[in-house]
Amino acid sequence: MVCHRCGSSNVNVQAVSVVRNKHHGLFYWLFFGWLIDLLLWIFLTIPRLLIALFGSKRVKTKVHTEAVCQNCGYRWRV
């Protein structure tokens, strides 16, 4: 494999994982989310605490491969 920038053949290919959290956006919390969260904590404190501690985390992980030139540091997706 040859670097696109400098033309060197000193290139390593590696797997890169990208982690994304699934959170609500700003407008959700400004207009609606804070009210639901507050009511759940007031009326369902113990179940809400258990869900917060042991509930599933909404995290997505994607893996893609990148090539990295060892001479100039340029990286690109393969």
C-alpha positions in Angstrom: 0.0 0.0 0.0 1.3 3.5 -0.9 0.6 6.8 1.0 -1.5 9.2 -1.0 0.4 12.2 0.3 4.1 11.4 0.3 4.2 8.2 -1.8 5.9 6.1 0.9 5.2 2.4 1.2 5.8 2.4 5.0 2.1 2.1 5.9 0.4 0.3 8.7 -3.3 -0.8 8.6 -5.2 -1.0 11.9 -8.7 -1.4 13.2 -10.2 1.6 14.9 -13.3 1.5 17.0 -15.6 4.5 17.4 -17.9 4.6 20.5 -21.1 6.7 20.4 -23.5 7.2 23.3 -27.2 7.5 22.6 -28.2 10.5 24.6 -31.1 12.9 24.0 -30.4 16.3 22.5 -30.6 19.8 23.9 -34.1 20.6 22.8 -35.5 17.3 24.3 -34.1 18.3 27.7 -35.1 21.9 27.4 -38.8 21.3 26.5 -39.7 17.8 27.7 -37.0 15.6 29.2 -36.4 17.4 32.5 -40.1 17.1 33.4 -40.3 13.4 32.8 -37.0 12.8 34.6 -38.1 14.9 37.6 -41.5 13.0 37.8 -39.9 9.6 37.6 -37.5 10.5 40.4 -40.3 11.8 42.6 -42.8 9.0 42.1 -40.6 6.0 41.3 -37.4 6.7 43.2 -36.4 3.1 44.0 -37.2 1.6 40.6 -35.6 4.6 38.9 -32.5 4.1 41.0 -32.3 0.5 40.1 -32.7 1.3 36.4 -30.0 3.9 36.6 -27.6 1.5 38.3 -28.3 -1.7 36.5 -30.1 -0.6 33.3 -28.7 -1.1 29.8 -26.3 1.5 28.5 -27.2 2.7 25.1 -23.8 2.7 23.5 -23.0 1.9 19.9 -19.6 0.8 18.7 -18.5 0.8 15.1 -15.2 -0.6 13.8 -13.5 0.5 10.6 -10.0 0.1 9.2 -7.6 2.9 8.7 -4.2 3.1 7.1 -1.5 5.3 8.7 1.6 6.4 7.0 4.6 6.0 9.3 6.6 8.8 7.5 4.2 11.7 7.3 1.4 10.6 9.7 -1.4 10.9 7.0 -4.3 8.5 7.7 -7.2 7.4 5.5 -10.0 4.9 5.6 -9.4 1.6 3.8 
